[in-house]
Amino acid sequence: MVFPTTSPSDRARRRELARGARDAFPPMGVYAIRNLATGDVRVASSRNVPGAINRLLFELRQRGHRDRALQGAWNRLGEQGVRVDVLEMVRERTDPAFDHDAELADLLALWTQEFAAGGVQ
């Protein structure tokens, strides 16, 4: 059996791509989980929004989400009854002293307050 070999340039390219992915700015932000039947909204944040949403939907589809109320809504309404929306992403800043985690916490507080006041639908 003959195994394909990779050239040094292929390995260098893979290392370059891996380094780029590792050093990329993380997609951190705030997202909302909406119960379309009741209008209830839960706001959450993550340092990796696409990953958090993917995990959330996976757990709901597998009927294993730790939030029983959310899982119950999903079970009753199905996937079309619950919507996940990205509300806002933290922008990358060039200032190395900028605190992205504090920015994320501030955005979560702002959006939570906005939904609590009933200002957003």
C-alpha positions as YAML, in Angstrom:
chain: A
units: angstrom
residues:
- id: 1
  name: MET
  ca: [0.00, 0.00, 0.00]
- id: 2
  name: VAL
  ca: [1.36, 3.40, -0.92]
- id: 3
  name: PHE
  ca: [0.62, 6.36, 1.33]
- id: 4
  name: PRO
  ca: [0.59, 9.80, -0.16]
- id: 5
  name: THR
  ca: [3.40, 11.96, 1.08]
- id: 6
  name: THR
  ca: [3.21, 15.62, 1.76]
- id: 7
  name: SER
  ca: [5.82, 17.97, 0.53]
- id: 8
  name: PRO
  ca: [7.62, 20.37, 2.85]
- id: 9
  name: SER
  ca: [5.68, 23.25, 1.28]
- id: 10
  name: ASP
  ca: [2.36, 21.52, 2.09]
- id: 11
  name: ARG
  ca: [3.40, 21.05, 5.71]
- id: 12
  name: ALA
  ca: [4.55, 24.66, 5.94]
- id: 13
  name: ARG
  ca: [1.23, 25.83, 4.50]
- id: 14
  name: ARG
  ca: [-0.71, 23.75, 7.05]
- id: 15
  name: ARG
  ca: [1.39, 25.16, 9.90]
- id: 16
  name: GLU
  ca: [0.75, 28.67, 8.59]
- id: 17
  name: LEU
  ca: [-3.01, 28.06, 8.45]
- id: 18
  name: ALA
  ca: [-3.03, 26.54, 11.94]
- id: 19
  name: ARG
  ca: [-1.06, 29.50, 13.32]
- id: 20
  name: GLY
  ca: [-3.47, 31.93, 11.63]
- id: 21
  name: ALA
  ca: [-6.49, 30.16, 13.13]
- id: 22
  name: ARG
  ca: [-4.87, 30.09, 16.57]
- id: 23
  name: ASP
  ca: [-3.96, 33.77, 16.46]
- id: 24
  name: ALA
  ca: [-7.25, 35.00, 14.97]
- id: 25
  name: PHE
  ca: [-9.45, 37.27, 17.05]
- id: 26
  name: PRO
  ca: [-12.13, 35.12, 18.74]
- id: 27
  name: PRO
  ca: [-15.73, 35.71, 17.62]
- id: 28
  name: MET
  ca: [-16.98, 36.90, 21.03]
- id: 29
  name: GLY
  ca: [-20.34, 38.53, 21.48]
- id: 30
  name: VAL
  ca: [-23.89, 38.45, 22.81]
- id: 31
  name: TYR
  ca: [-26.79, 36.38, 21.50]
- id: 32
  name: ALA
  ca: [-30.47, 35.93, 22.32]
- id: 33
  name: ILE
  ca: [-32.55, 32.77, 22.60]
- id: 34
  name: ARG
  ca: [-36.19, 33.57, 21.83]
- id: 35
  name: ASN
  ca: [-39.27, 31.49, 22.58]
- id: 36
  name: LEU
  ca: [-41.47, 32.53, 19.65]
- id: 37
  name: ALA
  ca: [-44.68, 31.28, 21.29]
- id: 38
  name: THR
  ca: [-44.36, 33.19, 24.56]
- id: 39
  name: GLY
  ca: [-41.99, 35.98, 23.60]
- id: 40
  name: ASP
  ca: [-39.56, 35.04, 26.37]
- id: 41
  name: VAL
  ca: [-35.97, 36.01, 25.63]
- id: 42
  name: ARG
  ca: [-32.77, 34.84, 27.28]
- id: 43
  name: VAL
  ca: [-29.58, 36.76, 26.65]
- id: 44
  name: ALA
  ca: [-26.18, 35.09, 26.84]
- id: 45
  name: SER
  ca: [-22.60, 35.88, 25.93]
- id: 46
  name: SER
  ca: [-19.65, 33.83, 24.80]
- id: 47
  name: ARG
  ca: [-16.02, 34.20, 23.82]
- id: 48
  name: ASN
  ca: [-16.93, 31.96, 20.87]
- id: 49
  name: VAL
  ca: [-20.48, 32.79, 19.72]
- id: 50
  name: PRO
  ca: [-20.68, 30.34, 16.79]
- id: 51
  name: GLY
  ca: [-19.41, 27.52, 19.01]
- id: 52
  name: ALA
  ca: [-21.82, 28.41, 21.83]
- id: 53
  name: ILE
  ca: [-24.81, 28.50, 19.48]
- id: 54
  name: ASN
  ca: [-23.74, 25.23, 17.88]
- id: 55
  name: ARG
  ca: [-23.47, 23.57, 21.31]
- id: 56
  name: LEU
  ca: [-26.82, 25.04, 22.42]
- id: 57
  name: LEU
  ca: [-28.63, 23.69, 19.36]
- id: 58
  name: PHE
  ca: [-26.89, 20.33, 19.59]
- id: 59
  name: GLU
  ca: [-27.89, 19.91, 23.25]
- id: 60
  name: LEU
  ca: [-31.48, 20.94, 22.51]
- id: 61
  name: ARG
  ca: [-31.74, 18.56, 19.54]
- id: 62
  name: GLN
  ca: [-30.34, 15.72, 21.67]
- id: 63
  name: ARG
  ca: [-32.79, 16.59, 24.48]
- id: 64
  name: GLY
  ca: [-29.94, 17.09, 26.90]
- id: 65
  name: HIS
  ca: [-29.84, 20.82, 27.63]
- id: 66
  name: ARG
  ca: [-29.27, 21.65, 31.31]
- id: 67
  name: ASP
  ca: [-31.92, 24.41, 31.32]
- id: 68
  name: ARG
  ca: [-35.11, 22.39, 31.78]
- id: 69
  name: ALA
  ca: [-37.46, 25.25, 30.91]
- id: 70
  name: LEU
  ca: [-35.67, 25.92, 27.63]
- id: 71
  name: GLN
  ca: [-35.52, 22.23, 26.82]
- id: 72
  name: GLY
  ca: [-39.23, 21.90, 27.59]
- id: 73
  name: ALA
  ca: [-40.05, 24.77, 25.25]
- id: 74
  name: TRP
  ca: [-37.93, 23.17, 22.55]
- id: 75
  name: ASN
  ca: [-39.65, 19.82, 23.07]
- id: 76
  name: ARG
  ca: [-43.12, 21.40, 22.86]
- id: 77
  name: LEU
  ca: [-42.50, 23.87, 20.02]
- id: 78
  name: GLY
  ca: [-39.80, 22.17, 18.02]
- id: 79
  name: GLU
  ca: [-36.92, 23.89, 16.29]
- id: 80
  name: GLN
  ca: [-39.22, 26.37, 14.53]
- id: 81
  name: GLY
  ca: [-40.51, 27.65, 17.90]
- id: 82
  name: VAL
  ca: [-37.13, 28.75, 19.24]
- id: 83
  name: ARG
  ca: [-34.88, 31.26, 17.50]
- id: 84
  name: VAL
  ca: [-31.28, 32.19, 18.25]
- id: 85
  name: ASP
  ca: [-30.08, 35.62, 17.14]
- id: 86
  name: VAL
  ca: [-26.63, 37.14, 17.37]
- id: 87
  name: LEU
  ca: [-27.17, 40.57, 18.91]
- id: 88
  name: GLU
  ca: [-23.72, 42.12, 18.87]
- id: 89
  name: MET
  ca: [-20.12, 41.10, 18.45]
- id: 90
  name: VAL
  ca: [-17.12, 42.56, 20.24]
- id: 91
  name: ARG
  ca: [-14.94, 44.38, 17.73]
- id: 92
  name: GLU
  ca: [-11.25, 43.71, 17.59]
- id: 93
  name: ARG
  ca: [-9.18, 46.61, 18.88]
- id: 94
  name: THR
  ca: [-5.53, 47.34, 18.14]
- id: 95
  name: ASP
  ca: [-4.85, 48.64, 21.65]
- id: 96
  name: PRO
  ca: [-3.20, 45.74, 23.53]
- id: 97
  name: ALA
  ca: [-4.44, 47.12, 26.86]
- id: 98
  name: PHE
  ca: [-8.09, 46.99, 25.78]
- id: 99
  name: ASP
  ca: [-10.09, 44.58, 27.97]
- id: 100
  name: HIS
  ca: [-12.24, 42.51, 25.60]
- id: 101
  name: ASP
  ca: [-13.72, 40.49, 28.47]
- id: 102
  name: ALA
  ca: [-14.94, 43.67, 30.18]
- id: 103
  name: GLU
  ca: [-16.41, 44.83, 26.86]
- id: 104
  name: LEU
  ca: [-18.22, 41.50, 26.53]
- id: 105
  name: ALA
  ca: [-19.59, 41.81, 30.08]
- id: 106
  name: ASP
  ca: [-20.76, 45.38, 29.37]
- id: 107
  name: LEU
  ca: [-22.52, 44.29, 26.18]
- id: 108
  name: LEU
  ca: [-24.25, 41.46, 28.03]
- id: 109
  name: ALA
  ca: [-25.43, 43.87, 30.74]
- id: 110
  name: LEU
  ca: [-26.67, 46.38, 28.14]
- id: 111
  name: TRP
  ca: [-28.62, 43.81, 26.15]
- id: 112
  name: THR
  ca: [-30.04, 42.18, 29.28]
- id: 113
  name: GLN
  ca: [-31.23, 45.59, 30.45]
- id: 114
  name: GLU
  ca: [-32.67, 46.35, 27.00]
- id: 115
  name: PHE
  ca: [-34.76, 43.18, 26.97]
- id: 116
  name: ALA
  ca: [-35.81, 43.63, 30.60]
- id: 117
  name: ALA
  ca: [-37.12, 47.09, 29.75]
- id: 118
  name: GLY
  ca: [-39.08, 45.62, 26.84]
- id: 119
  name: GLY
  ca: [-37.39, 47.85, 24.31]
- id: 120
  name: VAL
  ca: [-36.44, 45.12, 21.83]
- id: 121
  name: GLN
  ca: [-38.46, 42.50, 19.99]
...
